[in-house]
């Protein structure tokens, strides 16, 4: 029911998939289900529990024996918070993934789309810009980024050990925007950690002001440059990844794709 998940559910349902959502509602609201239903005309099945709970995850898989694929979004994702509370991030982001992989193997669920991140590239060197999948993996700059690096390693090694499992890791750049119905969008609980909702909430008057941190980056205007991708393009990419696995078009059992535009905008340009 979160930002990326809710938009992806709409795209999946538009393509004819039956969707079951699992969400502990740590950073989203149950009202997203109403918006999904209004936009797509179909209300997805919903269960609320923590995927980091091994017993509850196993119980879910034991009751849903016809799953063709899983898209795993259930990670904490605030870089700053991960520095302040690293154990929270390692426990949730890795335990939930391991529970899912364990149950996939146990209950013969073959396909996983993993929500990864461009943070796995660390701070890329100039010769690797714009960043492609061939850019080297450098030391993560936060516990959050490290959980994504470790998670990809866990997936690769699990698939290597067990026959019949496939995965696609999608390394996001910076998702922005909303569904064109305006029924869904990015509305995080509490203070936003991303630039775009901070801009919109400040413009709307929810936040008193917008602060820009840093004006001495090696960029034309001194503020960081990032690659922003529209949320609906991101959602469609997940559906393509699911169909790629179900239709057996993968070239290997673990594939990796960046999701971005290849064009960056500075903080001041976005503002």
N, C-alpha and C positions, 0 to 999 in steps of 0.2 A: 504493500500500500504506500510505499515511499515514492520519492520523486521519479526515479528512473523506472522502478518496477511498475507503477501504476500506468505510465504511458506505454510500457511494453505489453502489459496485459491487454490494453485496447487493440494494439496491433496484432497480437496473437489471436484474439477473438475475431477480429476482422478477417483473418486468414482461415477461420474455421476451427481453430484449436479450442478444446475444452481446457479451462485453466483452473487450477487449485492454488490459491494463495496461502502461504504460511507466513505470518508476520507477528512478532511479539509487540508491535506498536511502540518500540522504544523511541522512534523519531518520526512517527507518522500518526495519522488519525484514521479511525474506522470509517469516517465520512467519505474517504476516498472510494469506498465500494459504491456509494450512491452515485458519485460522479462517473465512475467507470460504467455503471449500468445506464446512466442517462446518455452517455456519449456512444456506447457500443450497442445498446439495446439488450445486453445480456449481463446478468449478475454472476460474477465468478464465484465458485465455491471458496469458502474462507475458513481457516483454522488459526487460532491465536495461541502460539506457544513459542518457547525459546529453542531454536535449533541447536544451541550449545548444550541442551539437555539430551543426553544419549538415549535415555529410556523413552522419552516422549517422541523423539525423532524415529526411533525404531517402531514404536506403536503406529505412527503415521504411515510409514512404509508398509507395515503389515496389513493395513486397511486399504491402501491404494496400490493394487497390484497391476494396474494397467498403465503406469506412467511411461511415456515414450521418451521424455526428456526433462531435464531440470535446468532452470536458470537460477544461479545462486547469487543473490544480491545482498544477503543478510550479514553485512559487515558494518562496524563502526567506521567512519570515514573522515573525521575531523583531524587534520594534521596537528594542529596546536594542542588539542586535547590529548592526542596520543603521546605527545611529549610529556604532558603532565600526569597521565594515567596509563603508562605503557602496559601494565598487566591486564587492565580492562580490555585493551585492544588485542593482545596476544590470546587471551582466554576466549573471547567471543569470536574473533575472526578465524582462528585456527581450529578451535573445538567444533564450531558449527560445520566447517568444511570437512573435517575428519569424520564426524558423525554421518554426514551425507554420503561421503565416499564409501564408508563402511556399509551403510545400508544399500547403496547402489549395487555393491558387489554381492551382498547377502540376498537381495530380492531381484536380482537380474534387471536392473534399470541401466540401460547402456550409455545414455548420452548426457553430458554436462556442459553447459555454457557457464563459464566463470567470469564474474565481474572483476576484472583486474584494473590496472591503472598505469598511466604513463610515469608515475612516480618510481616504477621499477628501474627506469633509466637513470635515476639520480639526477645530477646536473650535467647534461650532455656537453661534450666539447663542440666547438664551433663547426668542425668539419662534419659533424653528424646532424646538423640542422638543415632543413626540418627533420625531425626524428623519424627514422624508419624502423621496421622490425629488426634490421641488421645492426642497429646501434648497440654498443656494448652495455651490459647490465653493470651499473656502478653501485657503490655502496649507497644504501638507502639513507635519506636525510631525515627520516623520522621513523618511529615505531610503526606508524600506519603503513608507510612505504615498505618497511621490512616485512610486515605481515603479508603483503601482496607478493613479494619476492619468495618468501618461504612457502606460501600457498601454491604458487606455480610449481615449485620444486616438489611439494607433496603430491600434487596432481600427477606430474610426470612420472614420479617413482611408483605411485599406486597403479597407474595405467600400465607401466612396464611389468608390474608384478602380477596383475590379474588380467586374464583374457576377457575380451568382450566389452571393455570400457573405453569410451571415447570422450575427448574433451576439447573444447575450443576456449581459449582465454582471450578475452577482448580487453585490450589495454586502452581505457578511455583517456582522452584529454579532458577538456572542461565542458561538461554539458550545460546548456543554457536554454531558456525559452519555455514554451508551454504548448499544449494542444490548442489548435486554432479555434476550438469551441470556447476557450477560456474557462472551461469547467475544471480543468486540472492544470497544475503548474508547480513551481518550486516554492513551498511554504514550510521551511524547517521549523521545528519547535525551538523556542529560545532564540538567542542571538545567532544570526547566520554566520557560517564559516566561509561562504563563497561570495564572490564579488557581486554577481548579478542580483541575487535577492537582497543584498545590502543596499544596492542602488535603488531597487524598486521600493523597498520598505522606507528608505529615506525620502524618496520622492513622494510617497504616499503619506508621509508624516508619522509613520510608526517609529522611526529612528530620528533623533534630533539632527544628527549630522553624519557625514561619511568621512572617515579619516583614511588618508593614503599613507602607508608606511614605506618609506624609502624613496629617495629621488636621485640616487647615485648609481643605479644599475647601468651596465654598459649597453644602453639602448638609446635611440634618438631623443626620447624625452625623459630618460632617467628612471622610468617606472618599468616593472617587469612585463615582459611580453608572453602571452599565453595563447594557445590554440583553442578556440571555442567552437563546439559542435552543437547543432540544434538537437533538442531532446527527441524530436520525432525521427530524425535521421538515425540517432542512436538506437531508438526502440526498433526501427525497421531492421537495423543490423543484427539485432538479437534474433529476430524471426528468421532472417536469412541463415544465421548460424544454426538454428534448430533444424531448419529444412535441409541444410547441407548434411547434417549428421543423419537425419531420418532417411534421406534419399541416398545415403551411402556415397556421397561425393567427396568425402575427405581423402586427401592424399597420404595422410598418416594419422595415427590414433590421437595425437595431441598437436593441435595447430594454434598459432598465435597471430592475431591481427590487431593493428592499431586502429582506433576509431578517432579520427580527427579530420581537419580540412587541409592541413599543411600550410595554412596561413595564420600568422599570429597578430594579435592586437594588444597594445599596451593598456595598462590600467587607466590612464588618462584618456586614451582613445575610446575605451568602452564607456567611461563616464560621459 
